[in-house]
Amino acid sequence: KRGTGKSMKKDDKNLYYRAGMMDLVADAIEAVKYLASDPRIDRKKIVVLGHSEGAIIMPLICKGVIESGLEPVFGCIFYCGFGENVKDAMDLQADAVKKEIRELTGPKGWILRTVASEEKIDRQRKDFFDKVNGPDEPDFISMQCGLVKQSAKWIRE
């Protein structure tokens, strides 16, 4: 995956966060091309496995392989993908968190309702998507005082 392992560059520590979905698709297509060029590999029997994010982009990878002039891949294994777009998935997660906090009893419930009100959760989610879709279209955004980075480009794509 771009920006991890040996693809890390000392002078570009944000490569992982700047990578968008289409960058990952392009990387996977290049991997299939590399396999197809190896004479030890039967190019008609290449199978691609995508887990989570990889399962989400699998149809784009298969289409890109064909558009690049290669034989279609022999098979695709979709492992733990999800059927929602990122915003809808995050909305579902936020609703589940709000429900859990609302139903929690005792001191723990009181503390969570005090520090994580539904309004605060909704405001944070809105602010997050406002940053992601900002007019300057950043490649990545920093959250929580710069301690957490998230690829805005990937979410937009």
C-alpha positions in Angstrom: 0.0 0.0 0.0 1.3 3.4 -0.9 3.1 5.2 1.9 3.7 2.0 4.0 6.7 -0.4 4.2 9.3 0.1 1.6 7.3 2.7 -0.2 7.8 5.1 2.7 10.1 8.0 1.8 12.1 9.8 4.5 11.5 13.1 2.9 7.7 12.5 2.5 6.2 11.3 5.7 2.7 12.2 4.5 2.6 10.0 1.4 0.2 7.6 3.0 -2.2 10.4 3.9 -2.0 12.1 0.5 -2.9 8.9 -1.4 -6.4 8.9 -2.8 -8.5 5.9 -3.8 -7.5 6.2 -7.5 -3.8 6.2 -6.5 -4.4 2.9 -4.7 -6.2 1.6 -7.8 -3.3 2.6 -10.0 -0.9 0.9 -7.7 -2.9 -2.4 -7.8 -3.2 -2.3 -11.6 0.6 -1.9 -11.8 1.0 -4.9 -9.5 -1.2 -7.0 -11.9 0.8 -5.8 -14.8 4.0 -6.8 -13.1 2.7 -10.3 -12.4 1.5 -10.7 -16.0 4.9 -9.8 -17.3 6.6 -12.5 -15.2 7.2 -15.6 -17.5 6.8 -17.9 -14.5 3.2 -16.8 -13.9 0.2 -17.8 -16.1 -1.2 -14.4 -16.8 -4.6 -16.0 -17.5 -4.9 -17.3 -13.9 -4.1 -14.1 -11.9 -6.5 -13.8 -9.0 -6.8 -10.5 -7.0 -7.9 -10.4 -3.4 -9.1 -7.2 -1.7 -9.7 -6.9 2.0 -11.8 -4.0 3.4 -10.5 -1.0 1.4 -9.2 -3.4 -1.2 -12.6 -4.9 -1.7 -14.1 -1.5 -2.1 -11.8 -0.6 -5.0 -11.7 -4.1 -6.6 -14.2 -3.3 -9.4 -12.1 -0.3 -10.4 -9.0 -2.5 -10.4 -10.6 -5.1 -12.6 -11.8 -2.5 -15.0 -8.4 -0.8 -15.1 -6.7 -4.1 -15.8 -8.9 -4.6 -18.9 -8.5 -0.9 -20.0 -4.7 -1.3 -19.7 -4.8 -3.9 -22.4 -4.3 -7.0 -20.2 -6.5 -10.1 -20.0 -9.2 -9.8 -17.4 -8.1 -11.2 -14.1 -9.1 -14.8 -13.6 -10.9 -14.1 -10.3 -11.6 -11.5 -7.6 -12.0 -12.3 -3.9 -13.9 -9.6 -2.0 -13.0 -9.9 1.7 -14.8 -7.7 4.3 -15.8 -4.9 2.0 -18.7 -2.6 2.9 -21.6 -1.5 0.8 -21.9 2.2 2.0 -20.1 5.3 1.0 -17.7 6.7 3.6 -20.0 9.5 4.7 -23.0 7.2 5.2 -20.9 4.7 7.1 -19.6 7.4 9.4 -23.1 8.7 9.9 -24.2 5.2 10.9 -21.3 4.9 13.3 -22.1 8.3 14.9 -25.7 7.4 15.3 -24.7 4.1 17.0 -22.3 6.0 19.4 -25.0 8.6 20.2 -27.5 5.8 21.0 -25.1 4.0 23.2 -24.2 7.1 25.1 -27.9 8.0 25.5 -28.7 4.5 26.9 -25.7 4.2 29.2 -26.6 4.4 32.9 -24.7 5.4 36.0 -21.7 7.6 36.4 -20.2 6.4 33.1 -23.3 7.4 31.2 -23.4 10.8 32.9 -19.8 11.5 32.2 -20.1 10.5 28.5 -23.3 12.6 28.0 -21.4 15.6 29.6 -18.3 15.4 27.4 -19.8 13.9 24.3 -23.2 15.5 23.7 -25.1 14.6 20.6 -24.7 18.2 19.4 -20.9 18.0 19.8 -20.7 14.7 17.9 -22.8 16.1 15.1 -20.7 19.3 15.0 -17.5 17.4 14.9 -18.7 15.2 12.0 -19.9 18.3 10.1 -16.6 20.1 10.7 -14.7 17.0 9.5 -16.6 16.9 6.2 -16.4 20.7 5.8 -12.6 20.3 6.0 -12.5 17.3 3.6 -14.6 19.1 1.0 -13.1 22.5 1.6 -12.5 24.8 -1.3 -8.7 24.0 -1.4 -9.4 20.3 -1.5 -6.6 19.2 0.8 -4.9 15.8 0.3 -5.1 15.2 4.0 -6.5 16.8 7.1 -5.2 16.9 10.7 -7.5 16.4 13.6 -7.3 16.3 17.4 -4.6 19.0 17.7 -2.6 17.5 14.8 -2.2 14.1 16.4 -4.4 12.3 13.9 -4.2 12.6 10.1 -6.9 11.4 7.7 -6.7 11.2 3.9 -9.2 13.7 2.7 -8.5 12.8 -0.9 -9.5 9.2 -0.3 -12.8 10.2 1.3 -13.7 12.6 -1.5 -13.0 10.0 -4.2 
